Amino acid sequence: MSRTPVQSRAHRQGRPSYDRDSLLEVAVTVFNERGYDGTGMEELARRLGLSKSSIYHHVSGKEELLGLAVGRALKALFAVLDEVSDPAATATARLEHVVHRSVEVLAAELPYVTLLLRVRGNSDVEQQALEQRREFDHRVAELVSRAAAEGGVRDDLDPHLISRLLFGTVNSLIEWYRPEGGLPVAALADALTAVLFDGLRGRPGS
């Protein structure tokens, strides 16, 4: 049965009205502020200005909210792997595309990706999220291997290590990047991709 927005009776009593998406947005903010394990349904109800029963009208509990949140982040990231910007593109070009687009996804879904990167495996939902993150890393490592085979990236390092270095850098953006800070996402993605793939060494004659 589909879930509907909180009933108008609550709105008439002066309580805000939420649908599941807007409830999820607030919940993710609280999870990131307090930690998922440190957030109870009482705190969520207080921040939302709702009763716990109103929240249960939309979701079964905070674990479902966590699953929806990390699922949103994972879906966006895996979609990047499946994008085909050019069927004839080299593996190196595809790898650069994945890194560039992952920066854009992180910026667009910043609270959700932040929460995904902070899960520790303390519940079934978190364990499943970690397993999917490992699958993502494995697919990136396979792409690194193909890029190395064609000479696009160095082949003297383990592909899984390169994958972790690439996405360790991308993922570090959650610690300091803020969309309201004035740095355009496209410029950020261009700069990060250039540094990772071209390096910082000055060019001869520059």
Disulfide bonds with the S-S distance in Angstrom:
none
